[in-house]
Amino acid sequence: MATRTPVKVWASSIGDLLDCPARFEARQIKHLKCPRTGGAQLGTALHASTAVFDNSLIKGDGLKPDDATGALVDAIYKPGEDVVWDEDMAQHEAESIGRALHTRYCTEIAPSQGYVAVEVRCERLEISDLALVLSGKTDRIRKIGDGHGIADLKSGKTAVRADGHVETAGAAAQLGVYELLAENASGIPITQPARIVGLQVAKTAKGQRVGTGEVAMARDLLVGTPESPGLLEHAAKLIHEGMFYGNPKSTTCHEKYCPVFKTCKWRR
């Protein structure tokens, strides 16, 4: 068997690969881009401001929620790349929603999480038998009893239901990759369930909700067993054999999210 050249896969792109390999190829292999949506940039802004606050909790600096909002404002008004602000999300709306969700997160979620590390970056985790190199950042590592687990922040219009439930179905593969990266980068064994922290984006105070949900044994789906290959093996096959088929039924099959949407043959 010919030696395969290792392919670098960003942890955040696993969802694209499993949802629509054609979109993954466009973004990760061909390096094509779409301008960021206002909603996506709001998510980036929330990650930035909550990271400042959570780091202060770990260090005991005593920052208040408002003290950390400068990072949110900078990400909205001084983004590092092109952002399309439109009727779905204008800059002033992103700031207002972001401030509200940031405050709710800092007061209702963060103090009880037991974070020990924030934005843990793994530059390179090579899985030699699959010729894959994983890279990326895990939002949080938290202490749970005698063990540790990860936490992943998710913002969006469907992040938290009205009853406070955070949808976790379909998240195991992504969380499993973050667990592998966090353990490799930090040296901390990740043995406890992963947690999703949901931040519900809405233009009314009633709709701006926060909540949490858990996923146990996320890595099992990635690794698999001798009888049942894990998702990483399937992912490696798609990439190395160039099986980049499209999925026109994807919820993000839209020109806002896919750089080859207008020319995609799979949409016929």
N, C-alpha and C positions, 0 to 999 in steps of 0.2 A: 504493500500500500504506500502510495506517495505521501511524503511528509506534507502536512497542511500548514500553511502560514497562519499563525495566531491572528485572530481578528479581535479588535478592541470593541467592546460593547459597553456603552454607558448604562448604568443601572436604571436610570430614568427612562431609557428607551425600550426596556423589556415589554412594557405595556403595548407600545406600537408594534413590536415584532409579533406578539401573540394576537393582537387585534387586527392588524392589517400589514402583512409583510411588505406590500408594495409601498406603503407610506414609510415604513422603517427603512427600506432601501433608499428612497428619495432623500430622507433626512440624514441617515447615518452613513450610508455607503457613498451616495453621490453628493452629500453635504449641501443639499438644496434647502432653502429656508422660506418660511412665510413670515411676514411681519407679525409680531406678537399682538395678541388681542389685549384689550384693556383688562379683561377678566384674568388672563394669565399674568399680566404685570401686577395686578392687585395681589395675586397669590405670591409672587416674588417679594412684594413689599411686606406682606404679612410674615413671610419667612424671615425677612431681615429684621423686622422690629421685635418679633417674639424671640429671636435668637439673642438679641441684645439683652432683653429682659431676663431670659433663662440663664444666660451666662452670669448675670448679676446675682441671681439666686444662688448659683453654685459658689460664687466667690464671696457671697455675703456683703455685696456692695450697698445693698439697701435702695436700689433704684425703684422708683414708683413707675406704674404703667406709662404715665405721660412722659417720663424722662426718656423712654425708649422709642418714642414715636418719630423722632428725627430720621431714623433709618427708613421708616415707612414713607415719609414725605419725600425723602431724597429719591427713593426707588420709583415713586410715581411721577415726580416732576423732573428728575434727572436720570432717566433710564439709560442703560448702556447700549441699547439697540433700538431700532425702529419699533414703535408701538402704534397701533391703530386705535385711537380713541374715537368712539362714535356714539350713536344713540343708545346702544346697549350698555356702554360704560364710558362715561366722560371722566376726565381727570378729577374734577371736583367731587363727583360721586364716588370715585375710587377712594379718595382721601376720607370722605365722610364715613363710608362703609368700613374702610380699613381701620380707622380710629375706633369705631364702635366694637368691631370684632377683636381688635387687639386688646382693648380694655377688658372685654368679657373673658378672653383667653387668660390674661394675666391675673384676673381676680377669681375666676371660677375653675380654671383647669390647672394652670402651672403650679400653684403652691402645693398640690397634693400628688404630684407626679414622681417625685424622688429622682430628678435628673442628676446624672453624674457626668454627662458629656453632651455637648451641643455641636451639631454640624460636624460629625466625624467623617473625615475624608480618607478614602482609600484610593491611592493613585493606580495601583496595579495588583490584581489578584488573578494569577494565571491558572487556568484549569487545563493542564497540558494534554490530557487524553481527549479533550473536546476541541483543542486548539482555539480556546476562547480566553480573552483577557477582560475581566470585569473591572470597571472603574466607576467611582461615583461617591456620593455623600449621603450619609444616614442622618436624618434630622436630629434624633436624640437617642441616648442610652439612658435607661432608667433602672434604678434598683428596686427589685420586688422581692421582699423577704430576704432569703439567703442567695438569691440569684439576680440576674439582670435580663432585661428585654429591651427592645427598641420601641421607639414611638415615631410615627410618621404623620406630619401635618398635611391635611387635605382641605383645600378651600374650593368652593363652587356653589352653584345654584341648587344642587341636590345633595349636598354634603351631610346634612342633618335633617331628619324628618321632623314633623311637627310634634311627634311624641318623644323626641329626643334621641331616637334610634339612629345610629350611624351605620350605613350600609357597608358591610365588609365582604360580601360575596364577590369573588373574582379578584380579590386583592392579594391572595396568598403568594402568588408567584413574585410579584414586585416586592412584597415584604420579605420574602425568603432571600432575595438577592441582597436587600439591605442588611439582613441579619449576617449573611456571609461577609459582607464588606465591613460591617461594624466590628465583628469579632477579629477579623484579620488586621484591621487598622489599630484597634485599641488594645488587643490582647486580653480582652474581657470575655469570658465564655458567655454566650447568649443562650440561655436555657429556658427563659420564661416566655409566655405568649407576647406576640407583637401587639402594639396598640395603635389604632388610627385615631387621631384627634381631628374631628371634623369642625370646619368653620363655614357656616352657611352664609353665602353671599346673597343679600337681598337689599332692596332700596328702602324697606320699612323696618323700624325697630323690632316689630313683632317677628319678622322673618329672619332676623340676624341671630342665629342660634349657634351654640357650641355644644359639643358632646364627644363621647369616646366610644369606641368599639374594639373588641379584641379578636385576634386570630391566632389560634394555637397551632404549633408544629408546621409553620409556614414552609420551612426548608424541606420538609418531607416531599412536598410536591415538586421541588426542583431536582432533588437527588434521585428519587425513585428507588427501585429495587431491581435485583437481577431479572425478575419476572416482568416488571413494568418500568420501562425507562422514564426518567424524570423529565421535566420540562426543559432543563438545560440541554439535555441530549437532543430533544426535538428542535430546540432553538439552533443548536450547532448544525444540525442537518439542513435546516432551512437556509442558513447563512452560507455554509460551505458548498451546498449544491445549487445555490442561486434560486431557491424556490420562493420567489417574491411575488406571490399571487395577491390579488386585491380582495378587499371585502367591502363591496358597495353598501352593505347593510350596517356597517359600523356607525355608531352614533356620532363619530367625528369625521365622517366622510363628507367633507365640506371644504371649500376653497380657503376658509379661514385657518384650517388646520393642516391641510395637505398641499405641498408645493406642486404636485403633479395632478391635482384634481381635474383640471380642465382638459388634460390630455390622457387621462387614465383609461386604458382599454377595458378595464374590468367593470366600468360603469355602464356598459352597453345593455 
